[in-house]
Amino acid sequence: MEEATGLRERKKAATRLALHEAALRLAAEQGPDRVTVEAIADAANLSRRTFSNYFSSKEEALFHGDTMRLRRLLELIAEQPADLTPWAALSRAALRQADEMDGETAESWLARRRRLHGNPGLVAHQVAAYTAIERELAGEIGRRLTGADGPLRARILAATFLATLRVAVQQWIEAPDQPLTGTLRAALAHATPATG
């Protein structure tokens, strides 16, 4: 039974990825405003109903990769040694994730993001994706803090960290003259809190 469940989950993940990649491809070719849910489903050789089983909107399909990257980041943060300060743990996890992107993956991602960069309708969805993960991130940070002000500090650190990531990626998209890791390292250093 576990094998069947595993196969089913892999098929679901493959379908979700196919829809995401179709959405990105169409947005890059036609511009995100011209892409429809129907066109995404057609490009992935799936039905409109199947699309709706996986995503609530074309924006959600477009940002599925970002959501997955943020989920992976949470995993990496949880893996960091407990004796690290919260900011050190966050920074190490972010830099490790940036290192995980090989050159081809990073270049492909950069090319797609450039085409989507600055689209007003998509900026709001990107901010929403970061906001959705912020509470989970604050919870992870909170496990590393002590004191009565721990929950507040955790939320501030989570918001600061996610804003730093967003700014670093935007800077890299606009001026990719150095590897993402370099831009990220500089942004994290500038944002390092006095404590934490």
Secondary structure, 3 states (H helix, E strand, C coil): CHHHHHHHHHHHHHHHHHHHHHHHHHHHHHCHHHCCHHHHHHHCCCCHHHHHHHCCCHHHHHCHHHHHHHHHHHHHHHHCCCCCCHHHHHHHHHHHHHHHCCHHHHHHHHHHHHHHCCCHHHHHHHHHHHHHHHHHHHHHHHCCCCCCCHHHHHHHHHHHHHHHHHHHHHHHHHCCCCCHHHHHHHHHHHHCCCCC
